[in-house]
Amino acid sequence: MKTFNNLAGFKRHLELDVEVHAVLHTASAGREHETDRMIYTDRDMGVRPISIVQSNSFALRTEKPDGKVVDSWCGYPKASECRIENNTLTIMEEDMRGPDPTHEMIPVISYKFV
């Protein structure tokens, strides 16, 4: 198991064909009736191999429903935009939903080495 406790440690483990489990935390689940604010839910994106590693981003090999294979990119966040728990990196971003955004940090996507 690959262990890390900061963003630099996560980046050190990024190597071609290493498998990563991804969970998207901002999949649409509709809207709140009163505020018209988006409701997010988690979507398991499955386990995919790393296909490209660059100094500013990495990509996961992703098979589309039509069978086409593409690279799904992720730019490295700032360390202040990350939460790391149990060897899982969760990228956070400011909540800008709705007409009165809260600006709180909400989870966007999580990555864990398998």
TIVO-204134 format. One record per atom (N, C-alpha, C, O): residue number from 1; residue in one letter; z, y, x. Coordinates in pm, whole numbers. Atoms other than C-alpha are relative to their C-alpha. Example, Ala and Ser with C-alpha at 12.3 -4.5 7.8 and 13.67 -1.06 7.14 Angstrom:
TIVO-204134
+-----+---------+--------+--------+--------+
| num | residuo |     c3 |     c2 |     c1 |
+-----+---------+--------+--------+--------+
|   1 |       a |      0 |   -119 |     89 |
|   1 |       a |    780 |   -450 |   1230 |
|   1 |       a |      0 |    120 |     90 |
|   1 |       a |     66 |    118 |    194 |
|   2 |       s |     -6 |   -119 |    -82 |
|   2 |       s |    714 |   -106 |   1367 |
|   2 |       s |     73 |    109 |    -77 |
|   2 |       s |     90 |    220 |    -26 |
+-----+---------+--------+--------+--------+
***
This chain:
TIVO-204134
+-----+---------+--------+--------+--------+
| num | residuo |     c3 |     c2 |     c1 |
+-----+---------+--------+--------+--------+
|   1 |       m |      0 |   -118 |     84 |
|   1 |       m |      0 |      0 |      0 |
|   1 |       m |      0 |    125 |     89 |
|   1 |       m |     72 |    132 |    189 |
|   2 |       k |      7 |   -125 |    -75 |
|   2 |       k |    -88 |    346 |    126 |
|   2 |       k |    106 |     95 |    -55 |
|   2 |       k |    109 |    124 |   -175 |
|   3 |       t |   -107 |    -90 |     42 |
|   3 |       t |    212 |    577 |    116 |
|   3 |       t |    -23 |    139 |     58 |
|   3 |       t |    -78 |    155 |    167 |
|   4 |       f |     12 |   -139 |    -44 |
|   4 |       f |    220 |    956 |    141 |
|   4 |       f |    101 |     83 |    -77 |
|   4 |       f |    144 |     45 |   -187 |
|   5 |       n |    -96 |    -87 |     70 |
|   5 |       n |    456 |   1239 |     52 |
|   5 |       n |    -45 |    146 |     -1 |
|   5 |       n |     33 |    235 |    -36 |
|   6 |       n |     55 |   -135 |      8 |
|   6 |       n |    230 |   1545 |     83 |
|   6 |       n |   -154 |     -9 |     -3 |
|   6 |       n |   -211 |   -116 |     15 |
|   7 |       l |    146 |     -3 |     12 |
|   7 |       l |   -134 |   1652 |     45 |
|   7 |       l |    -67 |    -46 |    129 |
|   7 |       l |   -167 |   -117 |    125 |
|   8 |       a |     59 |     41 |   -128 |
|   8 |       a |   -207 |   1605 |    415 |
|   8 |       a |      4 |   -152 |     16 |
|   8 |       a |    -91 |   -212 |     66 |
|   9 |       g |    -11 |    146 |     -6 |
|   9 |       g |    -83 |   1246 |    394 |
|   9 |       g |   -101 |    -68 |    -90 |
|   9 |       g |   -161 |   -169 |    -52 |
|  10 |       f |    102 |     54 |     91 |
|  10 |       f |   -307 |   1179 |     94 |
|  10 |       f |   -138 |      8 |     66 |
|  10 |       f |   -213 |    -90 |     64 |
|  11 |       k |    131 |    -20 |    -61 |
|  11 |       k |   -609 |   1321 |    278 |
|  11 |       k |    -23 |    -94 |    118 |
|  11 |       k |   -136 |   -136 |    143 |
|  12 |       r |     13 |     92 |   -114 |
|  12 |       r |   -538 |   1101 |    584 |
|  12 |       r |    -45 |   -139 |    -45 |
|  12 |       r |   -111 |   -210 |     31 |
|  13 |       h |     35 |    133 |     50 |
|  13 |       h |   -582 |    790 |    368 |
|  13 |       h |   -140 |     -7 |    -63 |
|  13 |       h |   -185 |   -116 |    -97 |
|  14 |       l |    133 |     -1 |     60 |
|  14 |       l |   -923 |    895 |    230 |
|  14 |       l |   -102 |    -55 |     99 |
|  14 |       l |   -137 |     11 |    197 |
|  15 |       e |    101 |     65 |    -83 |
|  15 |       e |  -1173 |    655 |    384 |
|  15 |       e |   -102 |    -65 |    -91 |
|  15 |       e |    -71 |   -101 |   -205 |
|  16 |       l |    107 |     62 |     79 |
|  16 |       l |  -1503 |    513 |    263 |
|  16 |       l |     43 |   -137 |    -51 |
|  16 |       l |    104 |   -216 |     21 |
|  17 |       d |    -22 |    127 |     69 |
|  17 |       d |  -1471 |    222 |     18 |
|  17 |       d |    147 |    -32 |    -31 |
|  17 |       d |    175 |   -138 |    -87 |
|  18 |       v |   -138 |     17 |     44 |
|  18 |       v |  -1092 |    261 |    -22 |
|  18 |       v |      2 |     25 |   -150 |
|  18 |       v |    -61 |    120 |   -197 |
|  19 |       e |      0 |    -13 |    145 |
|  19 |       e |  -1019 |    217 |   -392 |
|  19 |       e |    111 |     91 |    -48 |
|  19 |       e |    224 |     87 |      1 |
|  20 |       v |    -91 |    -98 |     56 |
|  20 |       v |   -851 |    489 |   -596 |
|  20 |       v |      1 |    -15 |   -152 |
|  20 |       v |   -104 |    -28 |   -215 |
|  21 |       h |    -13 |      2 |    147 |
|  21 |       h |   -718 |    472 |   -952 |
|  21 |       h |     17 |    144 |    -46 |
|  21 |       h |    104 |    215 |      5 |
|  22 |       a |     -4 |   -137 |     49 |
|  22 |       a |   -778 |    797 |  -1142 |
|  22 |       a |     38 |      3 |   -148 |
|  22 |       a |     -5 |    -80 |   -227 |
|  23 |       v |    -36 |    -24 |    139 |
|  23 |       v |   -620 |    924 |  -1464 |
|  23 |       v |    -25 |    148 |    -30 |
|  23 |       v |     35 |    235 |     34 |
|  24 |       l |     28 |   -136 |     42 |
|  24 |       l |   -761 |   1235 |  -1632 |
|  24 |       l |    102 |     39 |   -106 |
|  24 |       l |    119 |    -31 |   -205 |
|  25 |       h |   -104 |    -44 |     92 |
|  25 |       h |   -486 |   1429 |  -1809 |
|  25 |       h |    -50 |    107 |    -98 |
|  25 |       h |     27 |    153 |   -183 |
|  26 |       t |     53 |   -106 |     85 |
|  26 |       t |   -714 |   1681 |  -1983 |
|  26 |       t |   -115 |    -48 |    -89 |
|  26 |       t |   -208 |     27 |   -117 |
|  27 |       a |    100 |     50 |     94 |
|  27 |       a |   -923 |   1457 |  -2209 |
|  27 |       a |     29 |     62 |   -137 |
|  27 |       a |    145 |     67 |   -179 |
|  28 |       s |    -17 |    -67 |    128 |
|  28 |       s |   -978 |   1631 |  -2542 |
|  28 |       s |     48 |    -97 |   -108 |
|  28 |       s |     -4 |   -207 |   -123 |
|  29 |       a |    -52 |     78 |    113 |
|  29 |       a |   -775 |   1501 |  -2837 |
|  29 |       a |      2 |     86 |   -125 |
|  29 |       a |     79 |     60 |   -218 |
|  30 |       g |      8 |    -87 |    116 |
|  30 |       g |   -865 |   1777 |  -3082 |
|  30 |       g |     67 |    134 |     26 |
|  30 |       g |     86 |    175 |    140 |
|  31 |       r |    -62 |   -133 |     -8 |
|  31 |       r |   -702 |   2113 |  -3159 |
|  31 |       r |    121 |      7 |    -92 |
|  31 |       r |    125 |    -59 |   -197 |
|  32 |       e |   -113 |    -28 |     87 |
|  32 |       e |   -370 |   2230 |  -3298 |
|  32 |       e |    -51 |     82 |   -118 |
|  32 |       e |   -130 |    175 |   -100 |
|  33 |       h |     51 |    -65 |    121 |
|  33 |       h |   -428 |   2344 |  -3655 |
|  33 |       h |     36 |    149 |     -4 |
|  33 |       h |    -49 |    232 |    -35 |
|  34 |       e |    -47 |   -138 |     17 |
|  34 |       e |   -221 |   2664 |  -3647 |
|  34 |       e |    -45 |     94 |    111 |
|  34 |       e |    -77 |    210 |     85 |
|  35 |       t |     31 |    -89 |   -113 |
|  35 |       t |   -301 |   2797 |  -3299 |
|  35 |       t |   -142 |    -17 |     52 |
|  35 |       t |   -188 |     65 |    132 |
|  36 |       d |    135 |     32 |    -49 |
|  36 |       d |   -647 |   2643 |  -3240 |
|  36 |       d |      1 |    -34 |    149 |
|  36 |       d |   -103 |    -31 |    213 |
|  37 |       r |    -14 |     37 |   -142 |
|  37 |       r |   -515 |   2540 |  -2896 |
|  37 |       r |    -42 |   -146 |     20 |
|  37 |       r |     -9 |   -232 |    -61 |
|  38 |       m |     43 |    136 |    -33 |
|  38 |       m |   -673 |   2231 |  -2736 |
|  38 |       m |    121 |    -90 |     19 |
|  38 |       m |    223 |    -48 |     72 |
|  39 |       i |   -101 |    102 |    -24 |
|  39 |       i |   -464 |   1915 |  -2736 |
|  39 |       i |    -59 |    -96 |    102 |
|  39 |       i |   -171 |   -145 |     84 |
|  40 |       y |     48 |     89 |   -105 |
|  40 |       y |   -498 |   1704 |  -2423 |
|  40 |       y |     72 |   -134 |     -7 |
|  40 |       y |    187 |   -143 |    -51 |
|  41 |       t |    -57 |    133 |    -10 |
|  41 |       t |   -439 |   1333 |  -2376 |
|  41 |       t |    -46 |    -60 |    133 |
|  41 |       t |   -139 |    -10 |    196 |
|  42 |       d |     39 |     68 |   -123 |
|  42 |       d |   -458 |   1098 |  -2078 |
|  42 |       d |   -116 |    -96 |    -27 |
|  42 |       d |   -121 |   -161 |   -131 |
|  43 |       r |    110 |     96 |      6 |
|  43 |       r |   -776 |    897 |  -2014 |
|  43 |       r |     -5 |    -72 |    134 |
|  43 |       r |    -24 |    -10 |    238 |
|  44 |       d |      8 |     81 |   -120 |
|  44 |       d |   -774 |    614 |  -1763 |
|  44 |       d |   -145 |     -4 |     45 |
|  44 |       d |   -233 |    -50 |    -28 |
|  45 |       m |    136 |     -5 |    -53 |
|  45 |       m |  -1081 |    664 |  -1545 |
|  45 |       m |    -32 |   -124 |     84 |
|  45 |       m |   -142 |   -136 |    138 |
|  46 |       g |     23 |    125 |    -70 |
|  46 |       g |  -1040 |    324 |  -1380 |
|  46 |       g |     16 |     11 |    150 |
|  46 |       g |     51 |    116 |    204 |
|  47 |       v |     -8 |     11 |   -146 |
|  47 |       v |  -1043 |    213 |  -1019 |
|  47 |       v |   -141 |     10 |     55 |
|  47 |       v |   -231 |    -64 |     15 |
|  48 |       r |    132 |    -22 |    -58 |
|  48 |       r |  -1334 |    339 |   -811 |
|  48 |       r |     13 |     16 |    152 |
|  48 |       r |    115 |     66 |    199 |
|  49 |       p |     -5 |    -17 |   -145 |
|  49 |       p |  -1418 |    331 |   -438 |
|  49 |       p |    -39 |    142 |     42 |
|  49 |       p |   -118 |    209 |    -24 |
|  50 |       i |     36 |   -129 |    -58 |
|  50 |       i |  -1436 |    645 |   -228 |
|  50 |       i |   -139 |    -15 |     62 |
|  50 |       i |   -164 |   -107 |    140 |
|  51 |       s |    138 |      9 |    -48 |
|  51 |       s |  -1803 |    712 |   -155 |
|  51 |       s |    -35 |    105 |    105 |
|  51 |       s |   -125 |     84 |    186 |
|  52 |       i |     26 |   -108 |    -96 |
|  52 |       i |  -1794 |   1037 |     45 |
|  52 |       i |    133 |     69 |     32 |
|  52 |       i |    214 |     93 |    -58 |
|  53 |       v |   -117 |    -79 |    -42 |
|  53 |       v |  -1522 |   1217 |    245 |
|  53 |       v |    -50 |    116 |     83 |
|  53 |       v |   -118 |     97 |    184 |
|  54 |       q |     37 |   -120 |    -75 |
|  54 |       q |  -1574 |   1574 |    361 |
|  54 |       q |    127 |     80 |     29 |
|  54 |       q |    235 |     46 |    -19 |
|  55 |       s |   -116 |    -81 |    -37 |
|  55 |       s |  -1345 |   1840 |    504 |
|  55 |       s |     58 |     78 |   -117 |
|  55 |       s |    175 |    116 |   -115 |
|  56 |       n |    -49 |    -79 |    114 |
|  56 |       n |  -1320 |   2023 |    169 |
|  56 |       n |      1 |    -75 |   -132 |
|  56 |       n |     43 |    -20 |   -234 |
|  57 |       s |      5 |     77 |    124 |
|  57 |       s |  -1370 |   1744 |    -88 |
|  57 |       s |    -27 |   -148 |     28 |
|  57 |       s |    -56 |   -188 |    141 |
|  58 |       f |     35 |    141 |    -10 |
|  58 |       f |  -1420 |   1375 |   -156 |
|  58 |       f |    -67 |    -40 |   -132 |
|  58 |       f |    -59 |     32 |   -231 |
|  59 |       a |     69 |     47 |    120 |
|  59 |       a |  -1621 |   1171 |   -407 |
|  59 |       a |     34 |   -147 |    -23 |
|  59 |       a |     58 |   -223 |     70 |
|  60 |       l |    -21 |    138 |     41 |
|  60 |       l |  -1565 |    849 |   -599 |
|  60 |       l |   -130 |    -52 |    -60 |
|  60 |       l |   -195 |     17 |   -138 |
|  61 |       r |    120 |     63 |     56 |
|  61 |       r |  -1852 |    611 |   -678 |
|  61 |       r |     28 |    -33 |   -147 |
|  61 |       r |    126 |   -101 |   -178 |
|  62 |       t |    -22 |     12 |    143 |
|  62 |       t |  -1887 |    614 |  -1056 |
|  62 |       t |   -124 |    -55 |    -68 |
|  62 |       t |   -234 |     -3 |    -49 |
|  63 |       e |    113 |     55 |     75 |
|  63 |       e |  -2106 |    398 |  -1279 |
|  63 |       e |      0 |     59 |   -140 |
|  63 |       e |     99 |     49 |   -213 |
|  64 |       k |     18 |    -60 |    132 |
|  64 |       k |  -2234 |    578 |  -1588 |
|  64 |       k |    -30 |   -110 |   -103 |
|  64 |       k |    -68 |   -220 |    -66 |
|  65 |       p |     28 |    100 |    104 |
|  65 |       p |  -2275 |    398 |  -1924 |
|  65 |       p |   -143 |    -55 |      5 |
|  65 |       p |   -167 |   -169 |    -36 |
|  66 |       d |    139 |     47 |     -9 |
|  66 |       d |  -2652 |    375 |  -1860 |
|  66 |       d |    -25 |    -84 |    126 |
|  66 |       d |   -139 |   -123 |    152 |
|  67 |       g |     13 |     82 |   -120 |
|  67 |       g |  -2584 |    182 |  -1536 |
|  67 |       g |    -30 |     79 |    127 |
|  67 |       g |    -26 |     23 |    236 |
|  68 |       k |     28 |    -85 |   -115 |
|  68 |       k |  -2670 |    473 |  -1307 |
|  68 |       k |    130 |     24 |     79 |
|  68 |       k |    235 |     47 |     19 |
|  69 |       v |   -116 |    -23 |    -86 |
|  69 |       v |  -2432 |    514 |  -1009 |
|  69 |       v |     -9 |    141 |     58 |
|  69 |       v |   -111 |    179 |    115 |
|  70 |       v |     -6 |   -138 |    -48 |
|  70 |       v |  -2327 |    870 |   -919 |
|  70 |       v |    130 |     20 |     79 |
|  70 |       v |    218 |    -65 |     78 |
|  71 |       d |   -121 |    -38 |    -70 |
|  71 |       d |  -2066 |   1041 |   -703 |
|  71 |       d |     74 |    104 |    -84 |
|  71 |       d |     17 |    207 |   -120 |
|  72 |       s |    -84 |    -96 |     74 |
|  72 |       s |  -1780 |   1214 |   -891 |
|  72 |       s |     86 |     72 |    103 |
|  72 |       s |    166 |     10 |    173 |
|  73 |       w |    -61 |    -80 |   -105 |
|  73 |       w |  -1649 |   1498 |   -675 |
|  73 |       w |    136 |     56 |    -38 |
|  73 |       w |    163 |     84 |   -155 |
|  74 |       c |   -128 |    -67 |     16 |
|  74 |       c |  -1299 |   1637 |   -628 |
|  74 |       c |     23 |     88 |    123 |
|  74 |       c |     29 |     38 |    236 |
|  75 |       g |    -34 |    -90 |   -108 |
|  75 |       g |  -1230 |   1945 |   -419 |
|  75 |       g |    149 |     -8 |     27 |
|  75 |       g |    228 |    -28 |    -66 |
|  76 |       y |   -143 |      5 |    -33 |
|  76 |       y |   -899 |   1946 |   -236 |
|  76 |       y |     72 |    121 |    -57 |
|  76 |       y |     27 |    235 |    -39 |
|  77 |       p |    -79 |   -112 |     54 |
|  77 |       p |   -640 |   2156 |   -414 |
|  77 |       p |     86 |     61 |    110 |
|  77 |       p |     96 |      7 |    220 |
|  78 |       k |   -102 |    -55 |    -88 |
|  78 |       k |   -390 |   2385 |   -247 |
|  78 |       k |    123 |    -89 |    -14 |
|  78 |       k |    143 |   -151 |   -119 |
|  79 |       a |   -122 |     81 |      7 |
|  79 |       a |    -63 |   2209 |   -165 |
|  79 |       a |     89 |     45 |   -115 |
|  79 |       a |    157 |    -37 |   -177 |
|  80 |       s |    -84 |    -53 |    109 |
|  80 |       s |    110 |   2436 |   -419 |
|  80 |       s |    -50 |    -44 |   -138 |
|  80 |       s |     21 |    -28 |   -237 |
|  81 |       e |     57 |     46 |    125 |
|  81 |       e |   -120 |   2291 |   -690 |
|  81 |       e |     12 |   -152 |    -18 |
|  81 |       e |    -52 |   -211 |   -105 |
|  82 |       c |    -16 |    145 |      2 |
|  82 |       c |     -9 |   1932 |   -626 |
|  82 |       c |    143 |    -39 |    -35 |
|  82 |       c |    239 |     31 |     -4 |
|  83 |       r |   -130 |     64 |     21 |
|  83 |       r |    273 |   1716 |   -749 |
|  83 |       r |    -17 |   -143 |     50 |
|  83 |       r |   -113 |   -211 |     14 |
|  84 |       i |     10 |    134 |    -56 |
|  84 |       i |    340 |   1394 |   -561 |
|  84 |       i |    126 |    -77 |    -36 |
|  84 |       i |    237 |    -38 |     -3 |
|  85 |       e |   -108 |     89 |     40 |
|  85 |       e |    553 |   1116 |   -707 |
|  85 |       e |    -49 |   -142 |      8 |
|  85 |       e |   -159 |   -172 |    -39 |
|  86 |       n |     34 |    142 |     -6 |
|  86 |       n |    550 |    742 |   -635 |
|  86 |       n |   -139 |    -24 |     57 |
|  86 |       n |   -216 |   -104 |      2 |
|  87 |       n |    130 |     14 |    -67 |
|  87 |       n |    247 |    772 |   -403 |
|  87 |       n |   -117 |     29 |    -94 |
|  87 |       n |   -224 |    -31 |    -83 |
|  88 |       t |    104 |    -46 |     90 |
|  88 |       t |     47 |    940 |   -679 |
|  88 |       t |    -14 |    151 |     15 |
|  88 |       t |     85 |    224 |      4 |
|  89 |       l |     28 |   -142 |    -11 |
|  89 |       l |   -117 |   1279 |   -627 |
|  89 |       l |    -48 |     50 |   -136 |
|  89 |       l |   -148 |      0 |   -188 |
|  90 |       t |     43 |    -62 |    125 |
|  90 |       t |   -139 |   1488 |   -945 |
|  90 |       t |    -39 |    144 |     28 |
|  90 |       t |     41 |    222 |     81 |
|  91 |       i |     49 |   -136 |    -19 |
|  91 |       i |   -349 |   1802 |   -933 |
|  91 |       i |     33 |     80 |   -126 |
|  91 |       i |      4 |     38 |   -238 |
|  92 |       m |    -44 |    -86 |    109 |
|  92 |       m |   -210 |   2083 |  -1147 |
|  92 |       m |    -86 |    126 |     -4 |
|  92 |       m |   -142 |    168 |     98 |
|  93 |       e |     66 |   -131 |      9 |
|  93 |       e |   -372 |   2399 |  -1279 |
|  93 |       e |     66 |     80 |   -112 |
|  93 |       e |    135 |     25 |   -198 |
|  94 |       e |    -58 |    -92 |     97 |
|  94 |       e |   -272 |   2700 |  -1484 |
|  94 |       e |    -52 |    -29 |   -140 |
|  94 |       e |   -172 |    -49 |   -160 |
|  95 |       d |     38 |     23 |    140 |
|  95 |       d |   -272 |   2647 |  -1861 |
|  95 |       d |    -59 |    128 |    -58 |
|  95 |       d |     13 |    225 |    -83 |
|  96 |       m |     70 |   -118 |     52 |
|  96 |       m |   -532 |   2893 |  -1992 |
|  96 |       m |    -53 |    -25 |   -141 |
|  96 |       m |   -145 |     44 |   -186 |
|  97 |       r |     49 |     34 |    133 |
|  97 |       r |   -576 |   2734 |  -2337 |
|  97 |       r |     39 |    106 |   -103 |
|  97 |       r |    145 |    168 |    -94 |
|  98 |       g |    -30 |    -83 |    117 |
|  98 |       g |   -594 |   2940 |  -2653 |
|  98 |       g |     -3 |    148 |     26 |
|  98 |       g |    -24 |    193 |    139 |
|  99 |       p |      4 |   -146 |    -12 |
|  99 |       p |   -579 |   3312 |  -2721 |
|  99 |       p |    120 |     58 |     76 |
|  99 |       p |    111 |    169 |    128 |
| 100 |       d |   -120 |    -45 |    -72 |
| 100 |       d |   -228 |   3341 |  -2568 |
| 100 |       d |     40 |   -106 |    103 |
| 100 |       d |    135 |   -180 |     79 |
| 101 |       p |    -30 |    105 |    -98 |
| 101 |       p |   -229 |   3122 |  -2255 |
| 101 |       p |    141 |     13 |     57 |
| 101 |       p |    193 |    124 |     74 |
| 102 |       t |   -138 |      1 |    -52 |
| 102 |       t |    111 |   3017 |  -2118 |
| 102 |       t |      4 |     22 |    151 |
| 102 |       t |    106 |     67 |    202 |
| 103 |       h |      9 |    -10 |   -146 |
| 103 |       h |      1 |   3018 |  -1751 |
| 103 |       h |     93 |   -100 |     70 |
| 103 |       h |    110 |    -91 |    192 |
| 104 |       e |    -79 |    104 |    -62 |
| 104 |       e |    233 |   2720 |  -1692 |
| 104 |       e |    -95 |    -95 |     71 |
| 104 |       e |   -212 |   -105 |     36 |
| 105 |       m |     80 |     97 |    -71 |
| 105 |       m |    109 |   2457 |  -1450 |
| 105 |       m |      0 |   -131 |    -80 |
| 105 |       m |    107 |   -183 |   -113 |
| 106 |       i |     13 |    124 |     74 |
| 106 |       i |    -24 |   2149 |  -1634 |
| 106 |       i |    -81 |    -99 |     84 |
| 106 |       i |   -164 |    -58 |    165 |
| 107 |       p |     74 |     99 |    -77 |
| 107 |       p |   -155 |   1819 |  -1491 |
| 107 |       p |   -145 |    -11 |    -45 |
| 107 |       p |   -174 |     -8 |   -165 |
| 108 |       v |    143 |     13 |     30 |
| 108 |       v |   -533 |   1781 |  -1469 |
| 108 |       v |    -46 |   -142 |     28 |
| 108 |       v |   -106 |   -205 |    -59 |
| 109 |       i |     44 |    133 |    -37 |
| 109 |       i |   -597 |   1455 |  -1284 |
| 109 |       i |     96 |    -58 |    104 |
| 109 |       i |    152 |     16 |    185 |
| 110 |       s |    -86 |     68 |    -97 |
| 110 |       s |   -397 |   1198 |  -1085 |
| 110 |       s |    -80 |   -106 |     74 |
| 110 |       s |   -170 |   -170 |     18 |
| 111 |       y |     64 |    101 |    -84 |
| 111 |       y |   -507 |    975 |   -800 |
| 111 |       y |    107 |    -85 |     66 |
| 111 |       y |    209 |    -34 |    113 |
| 112 |       k |    -91 |     94 |    -67 |
| 112 |       k |   -334 |    664 |   -664 |
| 112 |       k |    -84 |   -104 |     72 |
| 112 |       k |   -179 |   -159 |     15 |
| 113 |       f |     71 |    104 |    -76 |
| 113 |       f |   -454 |    428 |   -392 |
| 113 |       f |     41 |   -137 |    -51 |
| 113 |       f |    157 |   -160 |    -84 |
| 114 |       v |    -30 |    137 |     44 |
| 114 |       v |   -481 |     62 |   -494 |
| 114 |       v |    -28 |    -98 |    112 |
| 114 |       v |     -9 |   -218 |     95 |
+-----+---------+--------+--------+--------+
***
